[in-house]
Amino acid sequence: MKKIPYILSFVMVLGLATSCKKDFLNDPKPGDGSLTDNIIFSTKTGAVNALTGLYWIFRSENYNGYGGEATGAGYLTNRGLQTTMFHFEMKGNDILDIYAGTYYWGNEGTWVEGYYNRNADGPRTRQIWDMFYKAINNANAIILNVPNVTDASEDEKKQLIAEAKVIRAYSYFWLARVYQKSYAINPDAPAVPIYTTPANSETVGNKRSSLKEVYSLVVADIEDGLKNLTEARPSKYRINLNVAEGIAAMIYQELAMADATLWDKVIKNAKGAVEGYPLMSNAQYKEGFNNLANPEWIWGFPVPSDQSLSFHSLFSYIDQENGYYKNLYANVALYNSYSATDGRRSLLISRGYDPVTYPLYQRYTDKFRSRTKGVMEGDILVMRSAQLLLIEAEAYAQKGNIQAGIDKLYELQVLRDPSATKLAVSSKDALVDAILVERSKELYGENGQLYFDYKRLQKKFVRTGNHPNKVSIEPTDVRWVFRIPQKEMDANRSLVVADQNP
């Protein structure tokens, strides 16, 4: 009988103490299954630890360990949310591998059908599938069991459940975007299997649900979060109302491409998400993107010094002073997109190498810098206010309120460049294109959103500048859609060969 390989029992992943610094990845971790759901959810403290443990799935760099063969139990499949986000950054135009796509992260940037891209037997699709379904399964256990906690008030229970539902919504949102085309193309297209109750090694897999069905659950979950969460939280790694509103803005941005009435919800949630999180100053922009204390960061994960991801952190690849691999540079096209007075331009640094002899070594970025000199460490950024500002600006453009979109965009532009002037455009398409450029200039290297913007907008993606892997990807190209992991195809008896993405 074929079984689900990735939906593991809840007790295999438990959390963390409620403090978020030194103890963020500490016990309990009952990997031997000695703790049961009854014990976990016997008290509010246990339920909170279970919930915070859920974030460890997103934070962890080596969830399954590094040992074993590619098909073995010890094979590393979850490399954390930062790895997933950065995978899609490398598919963009802004960052390149100085070894032309042959070194770490360079393979992902090639768009070549291969092991480190969307292949069913490759690690990247397994990592994405594995991480989000583990998060979903743990969220399902919380949603099911928290109502039975005896020492929590009804309001506390509602908030714990709402937080778990937002995580489930966020996870299914990612899966829907990765494993199918944009919602607006065909809402009835097969997306991913839906699970709303905890699964274990004996669970028989479900068939692929449609995009419409997946997003119906996503919307129900995110709306529950918006209704029951508050702005209060113990640390920025926890989801509160602001984070839920930010995720809601992203979800409705996708759905609004098929239903224009939803742009109002995009605007409302984008506005709410940034309340209390002002745009960082230019000086703060240059501090290295390594600290949760940055006032603009709405959501992120702490990485204490004794829990550094070290060689596997983003800083290892991109920080030219403190990194180890140091193979990721910036595209000269990104540098050329800034005006001479833009404060962000100075972070793209030239070593003075001859462009003919060393065409890929023209500009490295100092945007991401280790928090401590000589090592590779820093907190992980997931969401910040500039991202939501640009979503809001696009929503105005999509609604036909061009001036409001121009004005919103200008708030960011003039902050970064005191010589900036407001755009003089009159069409929606021109304004949206300008917003995409600003997203690249402001958010490069952070969360992979620009990849999904192009996919959502059904825009042709063309590489420029000195990127070594020039590509021209049409909106209809099958490479926008990842293949379902082969392990899932083999193990889930509800899936047949025809269910695999092309």
Secondary structure, 3 states (H helix, E strand, C coil): CCCCCCCCCHHHCCCCCCCCCCCCCCCCCCCCCCCCHHHHCCCHHHHHHHHHHHHHHHHCCCCCCCCCCCCCCCCCCCCHHHHHHHHHHHCCCCEEECCCCCCCCCCHHHCCCCCCCCCCCCHHHHHHHHHHHHHHHHHHHHHHHHHHCCCCCHHHHHHHHHHHHHHHHHHHHHHHHHHCCCCCCCCCCECCCCCCCCCCCCCCCCCCCEHHHHHHHHHHHHHHHHHHCCCCCCCCCCCCHHHHHHHHHHHHHHHCCCCHHHHHHHHHHHHHHCCCCCCCCHHHHCCCCCCCCCCCEEEEECCCHHHCCHHHCHHHHHCCCCCCCCCEEECHHHHHCCCCCCCCHHHEECCCCCCCCCCCCCEEECCCCCCCCCCCCCCEEEEEHHHHHHHHHHHHHHHCCHHHHHHHHHHHHHHHCCCCCCCCCCCHHHHHHHHHHHHHHHHCCCCCHHHHHHHHHCCCEECCCCCCCCCEECCCCHHHCCCCCHHHHHHCCCCCHHHCCC
